[in-house]
Amino acid sequence: MRTIDDLDVFGKKVLVRLDLNVPLRGAEVTDDGKIRASLPTLTALLSRGAAVITCSHLGRPAGAPDPRYTLAPVSVRLAELLHRPVEFAMDTVGLSAHAIVANIQPTQVALLENLRFNPGETSKDDAERGKFADQLAAMADMYVGDGFGAVHRRHASVYDVAFRLPHAAGYLIQAEIAALGQLTRHIRHPYVVALGGAKVADKLPVVDGLLSRADRVLIGGAMASTFLAAQGYSVGTSLVEGDLDAARGYLAKAAASGVELVLPLDLVTAAQRSADSPQHVVAATSIPADQQALDIGPETRELFAGKLADAQTIFWNGPLGVFEIPRFAHGTFAVAKAIAASSGFTMVGGGDTAAAVRSLGFGDTDFSHVSTGGGASLEFLEGKALPGLAALESGRL
């Protein structure tokens, strides 16, 4: 895989695929971590005389313009962080985009509107996706892939464009791959994994891969409800996702292989996911029928912190509770604190987990690496081939 250091970008128009899928509150970016993570690549390209055309997705619009998912607020924050203007195109490959790209000069920056406003971006039809990739490629001389959070998607801007332009990986993708190498090829033991959050069906297969590498796997969040339900315990109205038979199989495999698969001892529950619903601390194995688990309890926080204390490698993906509501953020805070105190290699796995640690007062420097791609990291650890990385390794050179 070539890097941007291998490209002669002086005077060239460079299309850069970023992951600027950041949380918004109205027109305000509430967590700019992904934007900041993109700055080293953009700064390097600009300093070497490139005209930079950036592009990204935001959310999941249905292949058509939707004002809820415009990248306009992101362009404002990107300009602030780059300390230079960012020309914002009001479409992806239409009149606005072509006008801006036609006039862009070296050391200038443009941002195209949300790629997913065009149905070709995410189409499963190769021809439709290829047509959109042709239109994107026609606007540039070179392509740089640096949107790690999207490399597990076979999308036009992630995969197909690389086969149409000379290309390379940006610094963020290089950093992500290096960090994941610490979890796959250069592991120092004890290796402890903490898994939480939702999207349990996506995360369950990762457990299988981790059981061959990790020494301990700590389970919280909706993941815990699924494993408890698989053991036959009452979980009330807690979120349960995924294949319960698969969860039972992973429990058996962990026991047979000597890996500690650690479930909560107690949980914080409430009837409603709200700030004013009365909360209770209950045994994890007996959640009342009208209650749902919204955080790990105090005993579990202490248990998990102890399991993390001697770790030399830690991977964490998924909050341990509904951290957006402060009264249910204590478990996530306790795990973040324990991981931040570790002297080993620590990786926080993207998305909601990265947003959670920042919202709770932790900085990126409190951990060895804060990933920008939760799903991409998990699929990498599962051993899947990631289309965006495969394209950068081959494609047109």
Buried (B, 14 or more C-beta within 10 A) or exposed (E): BBBBEEBEBEEBBBBBBBBBBBBBEEEEBEBBBBBBBBBBBBBBBBEBBBBBBBBBBBBEBEBEBBEEBBBBBBBBBBBEBBEEEBBBBBBBBBEBBBEBBEEBEBBBBBBBBBBBBBBBBBBEEEEBBBBBBBBBBEBBBBBBBBBBBBBBBBBBBBBBBBBBBBBBBBBBBBBBBEBBEBBEEEBEEBBBBBBBBBBBEBBBBBBBBBBEBBBBBBBBBBBBBBBBBBEEBEBBBBBBBBBBEBBBBBBEBBEEEEBBBBBBBBBBBBBEBEEEBEBEBBEBBEBEEEBBBBBBBBBBBEBBBEBBEBBBBBBBBBBBBBBBBEBBBBBBBBBBBBBBEBEBBBBBBBBBBBBBBBBBEBEBEBBBBBBBBBBBBBBBBBEBEBBBBBBBEEBEE
